[in-house]
Amino acid sequence: MGSVVLSLDAELGWGFHDFERPPTDRVEAGRRGWETMLELCAEYDVPATWAVVGHLMLDSCDGVHEDHPAPEGWFARERDVWADREDLRFAPDLVEALLEADVDHEFASHSFSHVLFGRPETDRELATAEVRRSLEIADEWGQTVDSFVYPRNDVGHREVLADNGISAYRGRSPTYDGVRGLVDSTVRSRSMLVEPVVDEYGLVNVPASLFLFGFEGPVRTVAESIWEDPMVVQAHRGIDQAVQSDGLFHMWLHPNNLTHERDDRRMQAILSYLDRRRTETDLTVETIGDVARRLETARGVDGEAIVVDGDD
């Protein structure tokens, strides 16, 4: 039985607070995109893994976070440039809308303040603080966390996830984004299916297949004018491959990728097709947590795990 996973990195301003010049269009589109994706998921009854930056669940803060071992200046933007932009730093209203949705979404962690786990300057102490603080806030909201999405897919300190009771994460994609990814999938017929594995820490790695906004700018405009939206083509292809091969197709995005109506149309075209194929076949839609539980159940039956090695 094939399955499709949709995961979202819900971060608002935290996805860009360390940028010298954050992309204005995406910073300002975060709330709109969040609400639009909730509406589209509801329209097509698509459960997704929503990985939320923990700081967004706060009502307020001092912007200093003295008890957090972050690098010097890490929280500077929320104290100065964004001091009066609470809409970028806090989002309890959006988180509440997510948790109250009729669709059975998975609530996951995207760290506390979007620290990059794979960087040399991110030591175990910082990684642990980021994970634990996000879990503490989730607990205050009555939420448990099984899955983790690394900020910017910068995988590292997996042992910290395991030590804090997290069971799964979104791993790096084995395929390329953008033009090369399109060529690989359409011209070279490279599969976009991925294989979830249990790593040496006992965590289930559910790799990404396709970033749904990896083909943007002028090249997208040209492609759409003479053909059709290339990302819709790739997503449809991945969904069909999951049906035909009983495999897993994992697509992902940020809510802030939805900056214009044409981005909304892209997501509607993808989710409506997913819904149709699910109706026509035995295709299922899963969350990262669902895949992890399914894999753990399989391990319980045969007593063995698929293990992949890797360094943090």
C-alpha positions in Angstrom: 0.0 0.0 0.0 1.5 3.3 -1.1 1.5 6.4 1.1 2.1 10.1 0.9 3.5 12.4 3.7 3.1 16.1 3.7 5.2 18.1 6.2 5.4 21.8 6.9 8.0 23.9 8.6 5.9 26.5 10.6 8.3 29.2 11.7 7.1 32.7 10.7 9.9 35.2 11.4 12.1 32.7 13.1 13.0 31.1 9.8 14.8 34.3 8.9 15.7 36.1 12.1 19.4 35.3 11.6 19.5 36.7 8.0 21.1 40.1 7.5 18.4 40.9 4.9 15.4 38.6 5.4 13.2 38.1 2.3 10.4 40.5 2.9 7.8 38.8 0.8 8.2 35.5 2.6 8.5 37.1 6.1 5.2 38.9 5.5 3.5 35.8 3.9 4.0 33.5 6.9 0.6 34.0 8.6 -1.4 34.1 5.4 0.3 30.9 4.2 -0.3 29.1 7.5 -4.1 29.9 7.3 -4.3 29.0 3.6 -2.6 25.6 4.2 -5.0 24.8 7.1 -7.9 25.7 4.8 -6.6 23.5 1.9 -5.8 20.6 4.2 -9.3 20.8 5.6 -10.9 21.1 2.1 -9.2 17.9 1.0 -9.0 16.2 4.3 -5.2 15.9 4.2 -3.5 15.3 7.6 0.0 16.8 7.7 3.0 17.0 10.0 3.2 20.6 11.2 6.7 21.2 12.7 6.2 24.4 14.9 9.0 26.6 16.2 8.4 26.6 20.0 8.9 30.3 20.5 5.7 30.9 18.5 3.7 29.3 21.2 4.6 32.0 23.7 2.4 35.0 24.4 5.4 37.2 25.2 9.1 37.2 26.2 11.8 39.6 27.2 13.8 39.1 24.0 16.9 38.2 26.0 16.4 34.6 27.1 19.3 34.7 29.5 18.8 31.1 30.5 19.2 29.9 26.9 22.8 29.0 25.8 22.4 30.6 22.4 25.3 32.3 20.6 25.7 36.0 21.4 23.2 38.1 19.4 21.0 35.1 18.5 17.9 36.9 19.7 19.0 40.4 18.7 16.4 40.9 16.0 13.5 40.3 18.3 14.9 43.0 20.6 15.5 45.6 17.9 14.3 45.4 14.3 11.4 43.1 15.2 10.7 44.4 18.7 7.3 45.8 17.6 6.6 42.8 15.3 4.9 40.4 17.7 3.1 39.0 14.7 6.4 37.5 13.5 7.6 36.3 16.9 4.5 34.9 18.5 1.6 32.9 17.0 -0.5 31.2 19.7 -3.6 32.0 17.6 -2.2 30.1 14.6 -1.1 27.2 16.8 -4.5 27.1 18.4 -6.1 27.0 14.9 -3.8 24.1 14.0 -4.7 22.1 17.1 -8.4 22.8 16.8 -8.5 21.7 13.1 -10.9 19.0 12.1 -8.2 17.2 10.3 -6.0 15.0 12.4 -2.7 16.8 11.9 0.5 15.8 13.7 2.0 18.5 16.0 5.8 18.2 15.7 8.8 20.3 16.8 10.9 22.6 14.7 13.1 23.5 17.7 12.6 26.4 20.0 14.3 29.3 18.0 15.4 27.7 14.7 18.9 26.9 15.7 20.9 25.0 13.0 21.8 21.7 14.6 24.5 20.6 12.1 26.7 23.7 12.5 30.0 23.4 14.4 28.9 26.2 16.8 25.8 24.3 17.8 27.1 22.1 20.7 25.2 19.4 22.6 24.2 21.9 25.3 22.6 24.3 22.8 20.9 21.4 20.9 19.5 20.0 24.2 18.2 23.4 25.2 16.5 23.9 21.9 14.8 20.5 22.1 13.9 20.6 25.8 12.5 24.1 25.7 10.3 23.3 22.7 9.0 20.1 24.5 8.3 22.0 27.7 6.2 24.6 25.9 4.4 21.8 24.0 3.7 20.1 27.3 2.2 23.4 28.7 -0.2 23.2 25.7 -1.0 19.6 26.5 0.8 18.3 23.4 3.2 15.4 23.1 5.9 15.5 20.4 7.0 12.4 18.5 8.5 14.0 15.4 11.2 16.6 14.8 12.0 18.6 11.7 15.5 20.1 11.6 15.7 23.8 10.8 16.8 24.1 7.2 17.1 20.3 7.2 20.5 20.7 8.9 20.5 17.3 10.6 22.7 16.9 13.7 22.8 15.9 17.3 20.3 13.0 16.7 21.3 11.6 20.0 19.6 14.6 21.7 16.3 13.8 20.0 16.6 10.2 21.2 17.5 11.2 24.8 14.4 13.4 24.9 11.9 10.9 23.8 11.5 12.0 20.2 11.1 9.0 17.9 11.3 10.3 14.3 12.6 13.1 12.2 12.5 14.3 8.6 15.8 13.3 6.9 17.6 14.9 4.0 16.3 14.2 0.6 18.2 11.8 -1.7 17.0 13.8 -4.7 17.7 17.3 -5.9 15.5 20.4 -5.9 15.0 22.9 -8.7 15.9 22.3 -12.3 18.2 19.3 -11.7 15.4 17.6 -9.7 12.9 18.2 -12.5 15.3 16.8 -15.1 16.1 13.7 -12.9 12.4 12.9 -12.4 11.0 13.7 -15.8 13.8 13.1 -18.2 15.8 10.5 -16.4 12.8 8.9 -14.7 14.4 8.9 -11.3 12.1 7.7 -8.6 11.0 10.2 -5.9 10.1 7.5 -3.5 12.0 7.3 -0.2 12.7 4.5 2.3 12.1 5.2 6.0 14.9 3.7 8.1 15.8 3.2 11.8 19.1 4.9 12.5 21.7 3.9 15.1 20.0 6.0 17.8 16.7 4.1 17.3 15.1 7.1 15.6 13.0 6.6 12.5 14.4 8.7 9.6 11.6 9.6 7.2 13.5 11.3 4.3 12.0 14.1 2.2 11.3 13.4 -1.4 10.4 16.8 -2.8 10.5 20.4 -1.7 7.4 21.9 -3.3 8.9 25.4 -3.8 12.3 24.5 -5.2 11.6 25.8 -8.7 10.9 29.5 -8.4 11.7 32.9 -9.9 11.9 33.7 -13.6 12.5 30.0 -14.6 9.2 29.1 -13.0 7.4 31.9 -14.9 8.9 30.8 -18.2 8.0 27.1 -17.6 4.4 27.9 -16.7 4.0 30.1 -19.8 5.0 27.3 -22.2 4.1 24.2 -20.2 2.6 24.0 -16.7 3.7 24.4 -13.1 6.8 22.0 -12.9 6.3 21.4 -9.2 2.7 20.3 -9.8 4.0 17.9 -12.5 6.7 16.5 -10.1 4.2 16.1 -7.2 1.7 14.3 -9.4 4.5 12.0 -10.6 5.6 11.3 -7.0 2.0 10.5 -5.9 1.6 8.2 -8.9 4.8 6.4 -8.1 3.6 5.8 -4.6 0.5 4.3 -6.0 2.2 2.1 -8.5 5.1 0.9 -6.4 3.5 0.8 -2.9 6.2 3.2 -1.8 6.5 6.4 0.2 6.4 9.9 -1.3 7.2 12.7 1.1 6.7 16.3 0.1 7.3 19.4 2.2 7.1 23.2 2.3 7.0 26.2 4.5 3.7 28.1 4.9 5.6 31.3 4.0 6.2 29.8 0.5 2.7 30.8 -0.3 3.4 34.4 -1.2 1.0 34.8 -4.1 -2.3 33.3 -5.4 -0.4 31.2 -7.9 1.3 29.5 -5.0 -2.2 28.8 -3.5 -3.2 27.3 -6.9 -0.1 25.1 -6.9 -1.0 23.6 -3.5 -4.6 23.2 -4.4 -3.7 21.3 -7.6 -1.4 19.0 -5.6 -3.8 18.3 -2.7 -6.8 17.9 -5.0 -4.9 15.3 -7.1 -3.7 13.6 -3.9 -7.3 13.3 -2.7 -8.5 12.0 -6.1 -5.8 9.3 -6.2 -6.5 8.3 -2.7 -10.2 7.9 -3.6 -9.4 5.8 -6.7 -6.8 3.5 -5.2 -5.6 2.2 -1.8 -3.2 5.1 -1.4 -3.0 6.5 2.1 -1.9 9.8 3.6 0.3 9.6 6.6 2.2 11.8 9.0 5.8 11.4 9.9 4.6 9.9 13.2 2.3 7.5 11.4 5.2 6.2 9.3 7.4 5.8 12.4 4.7 3.8 14.3 4.1 1.7 11.2 7.8 0.9 11.0 8.1 0.2 14.7 5.1 -2.2 14.4 6.9 -4.0 11.6 10.0 -4.3 13.7 7.9 -5.8 16.5 6.8 -8.5 14.1 10.1 -9.6 12.7 12.4 -8.4 15.5 14.8 -6.7 13.2 15.3 -3.0 12.2 16.7 -1.4 9.1 19.7 0.6 10.3 21.5 3.4 8.5 24.8 4.7 9.8 25.7 8.4 9.8 27.7 11.0 11.6 26.4 14.0 13.4 
